Amino acid sequence: MMHNTEIPYILDVENLGKQFQLHLVDGRVITPFANVSFKVRQGHLFMISGKSGAGKTTILKCIYRTYLTNQGHIWYDSREFGRIDIASADENSISRLREQELGFCSQFLKVLPRVPALEVTAEPLIKCGVPRDEALEEAARWLGRLGIEESRWLASPITFSGGEQQRLNLARAFIAAPRILLLDEPTASLDAVSKSIVLDMIREATEKGITILTVSHDIAAIQELADDTFWLEA
Ligand SMILES: Nc1ncnc2c1ncn2[C@@H]1O[C@H](COP(=O)(O)OP(=O)(O)OP(=O)(O)O)[C@@H](O)[C@H]1O
């Protein structure tokens, strides 16, 4: 077994800071956090904790580059480009990383209407070049594992309950086995059975070497599995 110190860092967040300008209010600037630094080892489950509103989700969104950062660096040891600063990389590199290496699982569902759940789940695999039939079969496997009834697979996920939408988001995030997976409150609206399935999925993924960063208020459940916890001070 490898000692912690022998496992390389895959992500090195250095002096990260984010500001939002509230254009629709009075133009004021808010700074949820500044000078945030942490390092994440490959294949670890890394938990970001802290008070509500401290900026935990914002950090995940900066790493996925949904948000541009205002300060600092997000050094990522990518398979395709080597060491790259996600904070300043060009859009093409970011698209490529999102397709091949980075996954994000949001608490909320954002999908096109009328696309069936099975297709929505298979989409990340199809984008990676997996043949459609194979991708749909794999999608069925994940939806089944997460307890989404087969009768719902051809419906639009817009009609799903909150917990079903969350499980579909998780299926979509795990299906393509990215190198780094960012999970925003992965167990928030789940019952006990679904929660334990998700915790098993997280455990299996890290065992395969996938690095997971998660934000969760379910400290007891996640911390038991987490290799490291970063406390974001408000
Ligand atoms: N797009 C945005 N525009 C303006 N302000 C934002 C935006 N996104 C986040 N914020 C603000 O940044 C702060 C941090 O939000 P964030 O969602 O990252 O917190 P959090 O720590 O994840 O909170 P919670 O635990 O409640 O989910 C909040 O004050 C929020 O209002």
The ligand as an SDF file (V2000), in Angstrom:
LIG
                    3D

 31 33  0  0  0  0  0  0  0  0999 V2000
  -23.5050   33.8530   -9.3400 N   0  0  0  0  0  0  0  0  0  0  0  0
  -23.4540   34.5350   -8.1870 C   0  0  0  0  0  0  0  0  0  0  0  0
  -23.6770   35.8720   -8.1540 N   0  0  0  0  0  0  0  0  0  0  0  0
  -23.6080   36.5580   -6.9840 C   0  0  0  0  0  0  0  0  0  0  0  0
  -23.3200   36.0020   -5.8010 N   0  0  0  0  0  0  0  0  0  0  0  0
  -23.0700   34.6900   -5.7760 C   0  0  0  0  0  0  0  0  0  0  0  0
  -23.1270   33.8670   -6.9550 C   0  0  0  0  0  0  0  0  0  0  0  0
  -22.8360   32.5970   -6.6040 N   0  0  0  0  0  0  0  0  0  0  0  0
  -22.6150   32.6090   -5.2780 C   0  0  0  0  0  0  0  0  0  0  0  0
  -22.7480   33.8560   -4.7720 N   0  0  0  0  0  0  0  0  0  0  0  0
  -22.5700   34.2750   -3.3700 C   0  0  0  0  0  0  0  0  0  0  0  0
  -21.3330   33.7640   -2.9010 O   0  0  0  0  0  0  0  0  0  0  0  0
  -21.4640   33.2970   -1.5740 C   0  0  0  0  0  0  0  0  0  0  0  0
  -21.0070   31.8560   -1.5000 C   0  0  0  0  0  0  0  0  0  0  0  0
  -21.9570   31.0050   -2.1370 O   0  0  0  0  0  0  0  0  0  0  0  0
  -21.7850   29.4310   -2.2290 P   0  0  0  0  0  0  0  0  0  0  0  0
  -23.0010   28.8850   -2.8630 O   0  0  0  0  0  0  0  0  0  0  0  0
  -20.4720   29.1270   -2.8310 O   0  0  0  0  0  0  0  0  0  0  0  0
  -21.7390   29.0460   -0.6810 O   0  0  0  0  0  0  0  0  0  0  0  0
  -21.7190   27.6360    0.0310 P   0  0  0  0  0  0  0  0  0  0  0  0
  -20.6350   27.6670    1.0380 O   0  0  0  0  0  0  0  0  0  0  0  0
  -21.6860   26.5520   -0.9880 O   0  0  0  0  0  0  0  0  0  0  0  0
  -23.1340   27.6660    0.7540 O   0  0  0  0  0  0  0  0  0  0  0  0
  -24.1760   26.5000    1.1400 P   0  0  0  0  0  0  0  0  0  0  0  0
  -23.4810   25.6530    2.1690 O   0  0  0  0  0  0  0  0  0  0  0  0
  -25.3240   27.2740    1.7240 O   0  0  0  0  0  0  0  0  0  0  0  0
  -24.5320   25.7780   -0.1240 O   0  0  0  0  0  0  0  0  0  0  0  0
  -22.9230   33.5080   -1.1590 C   0  0  0  0  0  0  0  0  0  0  0  0
  -22.9920   34.6820   -0.3900 O   0  0  0  0  0  0  0  0  0  0  0  0
  -23.6310   33.6650   -2.4820 C   0  0  0  0  0  0  0  0  0  0  0  0
  -24.7380   34.5170   -2.3570 O   0  0  0  0  0  0  0  0  0  0  0  0
  1  2  1  0
  2  3  1  0
  2  7  2  0
  3  4  2  0
  4  5  1  0
  5  6  2  0
  6  7  1  0
  6 10  1  0
  7  8  1  0
  8  9  2  0
  9 10  1  0
 10 11  1  0
 11 12  1  0
 11 30  1  0
 12 13  1  0
 13 14  1  0
 13 28  1  0
 14 15  1  0
 15 16  1  0
 16 17  2  0
 16 18  1  0
 16 19  1  0
 19 20  1  0
 20 21  2  0
 20 22  1  0
 20 23  1  0
 23 24  1  0
 24 25  2  0
 24 26  1  0
 24 27  1  0
 28 29  1  0
 28 30  1  0
 30 31  1  0
M  END
$$$$
